Amino acid sequence: MTETPAPASEVPSEAAPVALPEPTTARPVPGQLTFQAPRRGKPPRHLADFSPAERKAAVEALGHKGFRAKQLSTHYFERLEDDPEQMTDLPKAVRSELVADLLPTLLTPIVQRVADDGQTMKYAWRLHDGAIVESVLMRYPKRVTICISSQAGCGMNCPFCATGQAGLTRNMSAGEIVEQVVWAARALRRGELAGGGDEDREEPLRVSNVVFMGMGEALANYKASIGAIRRLTDPTPEGLGMSARGITMSTVGLVPGIDKLTAEGIPVTLALSLHAPDDELRNELVPINTRWSVDEALDAAYRYFEATGRRVSIEYALIRDMNDQGWRADLLGEKLNRRGRGWVHVNPIPLNPTPGSKWTASRPGVEQNFVERLRAHGIPTTIRDTRGQDIDGACGQLAASTA
């Protein structure tokens, strides 16, 4: 594990204002759910907060020609440019003003931590109001994935997750969500992520997959999260031009949010963080289950599959002597098959350690038995590759350590 400060060119100078308030959020009591995010000062408005038509209106409201919006979009989404002096198609007299108004700084890097021989990088960011969020960039053969945050903290209060235990500070804006991906794309162009062969370097490397599995419950910040997905999938230069099939929306099971996502018609992958097939245990592990039960969450996930044709992922953190019994694997397999075949894939995840947690990962033999029993039911099952554990960047660890 290594730790480096963010590049000096991207850290505010000593003369820049740095007196940001530290967020103060009391830890939630066990089982408490927080749906309404605390109200804080709004983030600066950003090009990525707007649809193409809204960008044009915003530019015109500033007294500029409407076509400047497309020029700004080209610089931001297609060229990944962040230096106003390189935006030479904008008049020099208004260049700085336009950039300050519509491409303001949203994320200030605090620290960058590296693991897996340089193929995994965790970024901790300070937002405009002092809130801290994290994202993790990972290099795999033939693809690059970024795990992004949609909220500062989380209100779902899952007891084995460091983010949930920290409580909810606030929702993030669409621009703040998108900026994590754009920042990662710039880092790739600078060659900051190790790995890959010569065949991967024939053209500038781009982020291929985005997973909403960082801090926060994205469906609890629905409008901003969907806005971010549209910016990611809009064709360049209006957006990043990513395939919706490369985007995964993770949820603990907000049934109304799943149904709203189904109605959007955007073929992203839905990932349901289940962690237990029975209500009694899931009420403890995933408190949202006291609102929408296991069967209600699975029904909503199946409706998503029926509407989109996209196979649903079931995320299942294996916790020693808690949810890893063979009978629970059988119960899960039975419940999934009751709704049909071929609609789902299960990803067991060895529990990642967090400070002060009373739980730990399942024993290897127990883990393998769990997998084999699911497969015996005909359920495609793959153990999730754990990346970034030693830098507190794996599933459930974000916000455990930013130092």
C-alpha positions in Angstrom: 0.0 0.0 0.0 1.2 3.5 -0.8 -0.2 6.9 -0.2 0.5 10.0 -2.0 -1.0 13.5 -1.9 -3.0 14.6 -4.9 -0.9 16.2 -7.8 0.3 19.6 -6.8 -1.2 21.1 -9.9 -4.7 20.0 -8.8 -4.5 21.1 -5.2 -5.5 24.7 -4.4 -2.7 27.1 -3.9 -1.9 28.5 -0.5 -3.6 31.7 -1.4 -6.9 29.9 -2.3 -9.7 29.9 0.3 -9.6 26.7 2.3 -11.8 27.6 5.4 -14.5 25.1 4.7 -16.8 24.0 7.5 -16.4 20.5 8.8 -19.6 18.5 8.5 -21.1 17.3 11.8 -23.4 14.4 11.6 -24.4 12.3 14.6 -24.2 8.6 14.2 -27.7 7.0 13.7 -29.1 4.8 16.4 -29.4 1.1 15.4 -32.1 0.5 12.8 -32.7 4.2 12.2 -33.4 5.1 8.5 -32.8 8.6 7.1 -34.6 9.4 3.8 -34.5 13.2 4.0 -31.0 14.5 3.6 -29.9 17.3 5.9 -30.2 20.7 4.1 -26.9 22.3 3.5 -25.7 25.1 1.1 -26.2 24.0 -2.5 -23.2 23.0 -4.5 -22.1 25.5 -7.2 -24.1 24.9 -10.4 -22.2 23.0 -13.0 -22.6 22.2 -16.7 -23.2 18.6 -15.8 -26.2 19.5 -13.7 -28.1 20.5 -16.9 -29.5 18.9 -20.0 -28.2 20.3 -23.3 -31.3 22.6 -23.6 -30.8 23.8 -20.0 -27.1 24.6 -20.7 -28.0 26.8 -23.6 -30.5 28.7 -21.5 -28.0 29.0 -18.7 -25.3 30.4 -21.1 -27.8 32.9 -22.6 -28.9 34.0 -19.1 -25.3 35.0 -18.5 -25.5 37.2 -21.6 -23.6 34.9 -24.0 -24.5 33.3 -27.3 -26.3 30.0 -26.9 -23.8 28.0 -29.0 -21.2 28.6 -26.3 -22.9 25.8 -24.3 -22.0 23.3 -26.9 -18.4 24.5 -26.9 -18.2 24.2 -23.2 -19.7 20.7 -23.4 -17.2 19.6 -26.0 -14.3 20.8 -23.7 -15.7 19.1 -20.6 -17.2 15.9 -21.8 -15.3 15.1 -25.0 -11.8 16.7 -24.5 -11.8 16.4 -20.7 -10.3 19.8 -20.6 -10.0 21.7 -17.3 -7.7 24.5 -18.2 -9.5 27.6 -19.5 -6.5 28.7 -21.4 -6.8 25.6 -23.6 -10.3 26.5 -24.6 -9.2 28.7 -27.4 -12.4 28.7 -29.3 -13.9 30.7 -26.5 -13.3 34.5 -26.7 -10.4 35.3 -24.3 -12.4 38.2 -22.8 -15.2 35.9 -21.5 -13.4 32.6 -21.2 -12.6 32.8 -17.5 -16.0 34.0 -16.7 -17.8 31.2 -18.5 -15.6 28.6 -16.9 -16.0 30.0 -13.5 -19.8 30.2 -13.9 -20.4 26.8 -15.5 -17.3 24.7 -14.8 -16.6 25.5 -11.2 -14.4 23.3 -9.0 -16.7 20.7 -7.3 -14.2 18.2 -5.9 -11.0 19.2 -4.0 -8.6 16.2 -3.6 -7.6 15.4 -0.1 -5.6 12.3 -0.5 -5.0 9.6 -3.1 -4.2 6.0 -2.0 -2.9 3.2 -4.2 -3.2 -0.6 -4.0 -3.0 -3.7 -6.1 0.3 -2.7 -7.7 -1.1 0.6 -8.8 -4.2 -0.9 -10.5 -6.6 0.4 -7.7 -6.7 4.0 -6.6 -9.0 5.5 -4.0 -9.7 9.2 -4.0 -11.0 11.2 -1.1 -12.6 14.5 -2.0 -13.7 17.5 0.0 -16.9 19.1 -1.3 -17.6 22.8 -1.2 -19.2 22.6 2.2 -16.5 20.5 3.8 -18.3 17.2 3.4 -16.0 14.3 2.4 -16.8 11.6 -0.2 -14.7 8.9 -1.8 -14.5 7.0 -5.1 -12.4 4.1 -6.2 -10.8 3.6 -9.7 -9.9 0.0 -10.7 -8.1 -1.4 -13.7 -9.0 -4.9 -15.0 -8.1 -6.7 -18.2 -9.9 -4.9 -21.0 -11.9 -2.6 -18.8 -11.6 0.2 -16.2 -14.3 0.6 -13.5 -15.0 3.4 -11.1 -17.0 3.0 -8.0 -18.7 6.4 -7.3 -20.5 8.0 -4.5 -24.0 9.6 -4.8 -24.3 10.9 -1.2 -22.0 12.1 1.5 -22.5 9.4 4.0 -25.6 7.2 3.8 -28.9 7.0 5.6 -29.6 3.3 5.3 -27.6 2.4 8.4 -26.5 -1.1 7.6 -24.5 -2.1 10.7 -21.7 -3.9 8.8 -21.0 -0.9 6.5 -18.7 1.9 7.5 -20.5 4.4 5.3 -23.9 3.5 6.8 -22.6 3.8 10.3 -21.4 7.3 9.7 -24.9 8.6 8.9 -26.0 10.9 6.1 -24.4 14.3 5.7 -26.1 15.3 2.4 -27.1 14.4 -1.1 -24.7 15.1 -3.9 -25.6 17.0 -7.0 -25.6 15.5 -10.5 -22.5 17.5 -11.3 -20.6 16.2 -8.2 -21.5 12.6 -9.2 -20.4 13.1 -12.8 -17.2 14.9 -11.9 -15.9 11.8 -10.2 -16.0 10.0 -13.5 -14.6 12.9 -15.5 -11.7 13.2 -13.0 -11.0 9.5 -13.4 -11.0 9.8 -17.2 -8.4 12.6 -16.9 -6.3 10.5 -14.6 -6.4 7.7 -17.1 -5.3 10.0 -19.9 -2.3 11.1 -17.7 -1.4 7.4 -17.3 -1.8 7.4 -13.5 -3.4 3.9 -13.3 -1.0 1.0 -13.7 -1.6 -2.3 -15.7 -2.8 -3.2 -19.1 -0.9 -4.4 -22.2 0.1 -2.7 -25.3 -3.2 -3.5 -27.0 -4.9 -1.3 -24.4 -2.8 1.7 -25.4 -3.7 2.2 -29.0 -6.0 5.0 -28.0 -6.5 7.1 -24.9 -7.9 4.9 -22.1 -11.5 5.7 -21.0 -13.6 4.7 -18.1 -15.7 1.8 -19.4 -17.8 0.9 -16.3 -19.4 3.0 -13.6 -20.9 1.4 -10.5 -23.0 3.4 -8.0 -21.6 1.3 -5.1 -19.6 4.0 -3.3 -21.0 6.1 -0.5 -24.7 6.6 -0.3 -28.0 5.0 -1.5 -28.4 6.4 -5.0 -32.1 5.8 -5.3 -32.6 7.9 -2.2 -31.0 10.8 -4.2 -33.0 9.8 -7.2 -33.2 13.0 -9.3 -29.4 13.8 -9.1 -28.5 10.1 -9.7 -30.7 9.8 -12.8 -29.4 13.2 -14.1 -25.8 11.9 -13.7 -26.7 8.7 -15.6 -28.1 10.7 -18.4 -24.9 12.9 -18.5 -22.8 9.7 -18.6 -24.8 8.1 -21.4 -25.7 11.2 -23.5 -23.6 11.0 -26.7 -20.6 13.3 -26.9 -20.3 16.2 -26.8 -23.6 16.5 -24.8 -22.3 13.8 -22.4 -19.6 11.2 -21.9 -21.1 8.8 -24.5 -20.9 5.7 -22.2 -23.0 2.6 -22.8 -25.8 2.3 -20.3 -24.9 -1.4 -20.1 -21.6 -0.4 -18.5 -23.4 1.4 -15.6 -24.6 -0.4 -12.5 -27.2 1.1 -10.1 -26.9 -0.5 -6.6 -29.7 -0.3 -4.0 -30.5 -1.8 -0.6 -34.1 -2.3 -1.9 -36.0 1.0 -2.1 -38.9 -0.5 -4.0 -40.5 2.7 -5.2 -37.1 3.8 -6.5 -36.6 0.5 -8.3 -40.0 0.9 -10.0 -39.2 4.5 -11.0 -35.9 3.3 -12.4 -37.8 0.6 -14.3 -40.0 3.3 -15.9 -37.0 5.4 -17.0 -36.2 2.9 -19.8 -32.4 3.2 -19.3 -30.9 -0.3 -19.6 -28.4 0.0 -16.7 -27.7 -3.0 -14.6 -29.6 -3.2 -11.3 -27.8 -4.6 -8.3 -29.8 -5.5 -5.2 -27.9 -5.6 -2.0 -29.8 -8.4 -0.3 -27.4 -10.0 2.3 -30.1 -12.3 3.7 -33.0 -14.2 2.2 -35.2 -14.1 5.3 -36.9 -11.1 6.8 -35.9 -11.8 10.4 -32.2 -11.5 9.7 -32.4 -8.9 6.9 -34.3 -6.6 9.3 -31.1 -6.5 11.4 -28.6 -6.4 8.6 -30.4 -4.1 6.1 -32.9 -1.9 8.1 -34.7 -0.9 4.9 -36.2 -4.4 5.1 -38.5 -3.1 7.8 -40.2 -1.0 5.1 -40.0 -3.3 2.1 -39.5 -7.0 2.8 -37.2 -9.5 1.0 -40.1 -10.7 -1.2 -41.1 -7.1 -2.1 -37.6 -6.2 -3.0 -37.2 -9.3 -5.1 -40.5 -8.7 -6.9 -39.4 -5.2 -7.8 -36.1 -6.5 -9.1 -37.9 -9.0 -11.2 -40.2 -6.3 -12.6 -37.0 -4.5 -13.6 -35.8 -7.6 -15.5 -39.1 -8.0 -17.2 -39.2 -4.4 -18.4 -35.5 -4.1 -19.5 -34.3 -7.6 -20.2 -31.3 -6.8 -18.1 -30.2 -9.5 -15.7 -30.3 -8.4 -12.1 -27.3 -8.8 -9.8 -27.9 -9.9 -6.2 -25.1 -8.7 -3.9 -24.6 -10.8 -0.8 -21.9 -10.0 1.8 -21.0 -13.3 3.5 -20.7 -12.8 7.2 -19.3 -15.5 9.4 -21.9 -17.4 11.4 -24.5 -14.7 10.5 -25.9 -15.2 7.0 -23.6 -17.9 5.5 -25.5 -21.0 6.5 -26.3 -23.6 3.8 -30.0 -23.4 4.5 -30.0 -19.7 3.7 -28.3 -20.4 0.4 -31.1 -22.9 -0.4 -33.8 -20.5 0.7 -32.2 -17.8 -1.5 -32.1 -20.2 -4.5 -35.7 -21.2 -4.0 -36.9 -17.6 -3.8 -35.1 -16.6 -6.9 -36.3 -19.6 -8.9 -39.8 -19.0 -7.8 -39.8 -15.9 -9.9 -38.3 -17.5 -13.0 -35.0 -18.7 -14.5 -32.2 -16.8 -16.2 -33.2 -13.4 -14.7 -30.6 -13.1 -11.9 -26.9 -13.6 -11.0 -25.7 -13.8 -7.4 -22.4 -12.1 -6.3 -21.3 -13.3 -2.8 -18.9 -10.9 -1.4 -16.5 -11.8 1.4 -17.2 -9.3 4.2 -14.6 -6.5 4.2 -13.3 -5.5 7.7 -14.3 -2.2 9.2 -13.1 -0.6 12.5 -14.9 -1.8 15.5 -17.1 -4.3 13.6 -18.1 -7.4 15.5 -18.5 -9.4 12.2 -15.9 -10.9 9.9 -15.8 -12.8 6.6 -17.0 -16.4 6.3 -14.5 -19.2 6.4 -13.4 -20.3 2.9 -15.0 -23.7 3.2 -18.3 -22.2 4.3 -18.1 -19.7 1.5 -17.5 -22.4 -1.1 -20.5 -24.5 0.3 -22.7 -21.4 0.0 -21.7 -20.9 -3.6 -22.1 -24.6 -4.5 -25.6 -24.8 -3.0 -26.7 -21.8 -5.0 -25.3 -23.3 -8.2 -27.1 -26.6 -7.4 -30.3 -24.6 -7.7 -29.2 -23.4 -11.2 -28.4 -19.9 -10.0 -25.3 -18.4 -11.7 -23.0 -17.4 -8.9 -19.6 -15.7 -8.9 -17.6 -14.6 -5.8 -16.9 -10.9 -6.1 -13.3 -9.9 -6.7 -12.3 -7.7 -3.7 -10.2 -4.8 -4.6 -8.6 -2.1 -2.4 -9.2 -3.7 1.0 -5.8 -2.6 2.4 -6.7 1.1 1.6 -10.2 0.9 3.0 -11.5 1.1 -0.6 -13.4 -2.2 -0.8 -17.2 -2.7 -0.5 -18.5 -1.4 2.8 -15.3 0.4 3.7 -15.7 3.8 2.2 -15.6 6.5 4.9 -13.8 4.1 7.2 -10.5 6.0 6.6 -9.6 9.0 4.5 -6.2 9.5 6.1 
